[in-house]
Amino acid sequence: MISFNPVISIFEAVGKYMIFLGETVKWTFRKPFDGKNILNQMLEIGYKSLPVTSITIFFTGMVMALQIGKSMDAIMPGSSVYIGSGVTISMFRELAPVLTALLLAGRIGSAIAAQIGSMKVTEQIDALVTLSTNPIQYLAVPRLIAALVMTPCLTLISDLMGVVGGSIIAFFALGVTPDKYYDNIIAYVTIEDFFSGFSKSFVFGVEIALIACYEGFNTTGGAEGVGRSTIQSVVKASMVVLISDYFLTYLMQVI
């Protein structure tokens, strides 16, 4: 007899996340608005994540240009002159938004889950309730707003860094001058290529913050539980980013 318990568990988990998202959205539009806390989270998620995302995507662009350019020349000598559009379209549509989201899932997702999880096991969240402060409004809302705003900003910078990294390798390893590289981008890259990836970053940001906050709020078992929630946050957020990327890409192609 076929057991549906794993399927039911998946739907239960999704339902719990949706309920948590609904509560977070509800408290987003209620006073008081903690602008200082939101700004601090934007600095933590955006500004402090800038070095790791920029450097990673910069070298990813370099690797792409080297690998694709060499392959293109091996198949058809001189075709690497089109490397600019190849690197840029790949960056805009998939690599920059997805890699940025995965890096944030590791850096920010783990930090959020650990912070809130530590507060949960040390009963600081219970203390907030006794002080008539809603924990979701105080802890989850600022992180969700910050992730929603800063993930697209980081993706935009990643797009630029990936294209610049590709142009450097195109010049030094493939002999494609910067003017030819960027002329090829202008000729073949469309605004739809940019927005198809940029729009995904809003969804990725919400997913990372939602999963991290949920895991933090549901932490149990002391210090060991905090570590478990941190790992669960990174793993689940990374999986959801990759899974949702497929469905978002398919939906955009249909539209």
N, C-alpha and C positions, 0 to 999 in steps of 0.2 A: 504494500500500500504506500502510495506516495505521500510524503510528509510535506506540508506547506508551512511548517514552523519557521524556517529561515526566511521565506518570502514575507510572512506576516511580521516577523521581527524587523525586516527592512522597512516595511510600510509604517510600522509603529515608530521607528526612529525618525523617518522623514516627517511624520506627523508631529512629533515632539519638537523637531527643529522649526517647523512651520509655525507652531504655536508660540515658540520663543521669539521667532521673527515678528509675529503679529504683536506680541507684547512690547517688543522693542520699538517697533514703528509707532505704536500707540503712545508710548511715553516720549517719543521724539518731539511730538507737537504739544507737549504739556509744559507749562511753566513750573519751576524756573529754568531758564536756559543757561547752562553752565559753559559760557563762552571760553573761559580760561582753561577749563579741563579739555574742551574740544581742541583748542589751540595746542595744548601740550601733547595731546595724542597725535595731532597732525605733524608736529615736529618729530615725535618718536617714530611714527610710521613712515613719514615722507622723507624728511631731511636726513635722519640718521640711517635710512636705508639706501640713500642715494649712492654712496661709494660702492657698496657691494653690487647693486643692480647695474650701475653704469659700467664698472670694470668688467663684470661678467658678460654683458651684452656687447661691449666693445670688442672683446676678444672672440666672442661668438661670431660677430660680423667678419672679423679677420679670418677665422677658420673657414667660414662659408665661402668667402671670396677665393681663398686659396684652393679649397677642394673643388668647388664648382668650376672655377676658372681653368684649372689644370685639366679637368675632365673635358670641358668644352674645347680646349685647344687640342687635346688628344683626338677627339672625334672629328673636329673641323678646325684646322689651324686658323687663328685670327678671330675666331668667334667669341673669344673672351672679352672683346670690346663691348659686348652686351651684358657684362657681369653686373653693371650698376643696377639695372632694372631687376635682375634676378635676385640679388641680395636684398634690395629694397622691398620688393613685393613679399619675399619670404619673411622679412623682419616685420613689415607692417601688418601682414595678415595673421601670422602665427607666432613666430619666435619671440618677438619682443613682449607681447602681452602675456603669453604663456610662461615664458621663463621668468619674467618679472613677478608674476603671481606665485610661481613655485618658490622663488626666493623669499617672497614676503610670507608665504605659508610657513617656511622654515624659521625665519627670523622673528616675524611679528606674531604669527599664530602661536608659536611656542611661548613667547613672552607674555602674551595676553592670558593664555591658559594658566601659566604658572602664577602670574600675579593674582588673578581672580581665585584660582584654586587655593593659593596660600591664604587668602582672606577667608575663604570658605572653611577650611579646616581649622583655622585659628579663631573662628566665630566672629570675625570682624564684620561679616555681612549681616549676621544677626544683630550686631550692635547698631548697624545702620538702620535696621528696621525699628529698633527701640527708639532711635532718634527721629523717627517719622520721615526717614529718607528712603525712597524706593531704590533698591539696589540696581535694578535694571536701568533706571533713569540715570543713576549716578555712575555706573560702571560700563554698561553695555552701549548705551546711546552715544556717548562721546567717541568710543572706539569704532562703532559702526559708521558714524558720520565721517570720521577721519579717514577710515579705510575707503569709503565711497568717494571721497574727494581726492585723496593722495595717490591711490592706485593708478587712476588714469594719468595723473601728472607724471608719475614715475615711468609709466609706459611711454608717454610722449618723449621723455628724455632718453629712454632706452632705444626708441626708434632712431633718434638722431645719432646716438653713440654707435649703434650697429651699422648705420650707413657710413659714418665717418671711418669706423674701423675697416670696413670693406674697401673704402676708397684708398686707404693707405697701402693695403696689400695689393690692390689692383695696380697701383703705381709702381711699387718696388718689386713685386714678384711677377706681374703679368705685363708690365709695360703700358698699362692703360692710363693715360694722363687724366688729371682731375676734371678738366673741361669735358673730355669725352665721357667720363664716368657719370658726371652730373647731367650732361646733355641727354644721355641715354635714359636716365631716371625721369627727366622731364618729358621725354618723348613717349614713354611706355607705362609709367606709373600713373594711376588715376586716383582721384579723391576717394573713390569707393574702396580702393585697396587700403587706404589709411583708416577710414572709418569702420571697415569690417573688423579690424583688430582693436581699434581704440574703443569701440562700443562694448566689446567683450570685457574690457578691464573694469568697467563699472560692476558688472555681475561678479567677476572674480573677487573684487574688493569686498563686496557684501558677503560672499560665501566664506571667505577667510575669517572675517571678523565674527560672523554669526557662529561658525563652528567653534572657534577659539573661545568665545564668550560662553557658549553653551557648555562646552567641556569644563570650563573653569567653574561655572555655577553648580555643576553636578559632580564636583570632586568629593570623594569620600576616602577615608583611610589614612589620614595624616600625610606625612612627607612622601610615603610610597605612592599614595593616591595622587599627589601633585605631579609626580614624575609620570605616572600612568596617564593622567589627563593631558599632560604636555605632549607625550608621544602620540596619543590618540588624535590630538588636535592637528599635528603636523601631517600624519598619515591620511586622515580623513579629508583635510583641506586640499592636500595635493591630489588625492584621487578625484575629489569632486571637481577641481579645476580642470583636470584632463578630460573627465567624462562630459562635463558641461561644455567644454570647448568643442567637442564633436557635434553636440546637438545645436549649439549656437551657430556653428559653421554651416550645418545642414539647413537650419532655419533661414539663414541669410541667403543661401543659394536659392532656396525655394522662393523667398520673397523677391 
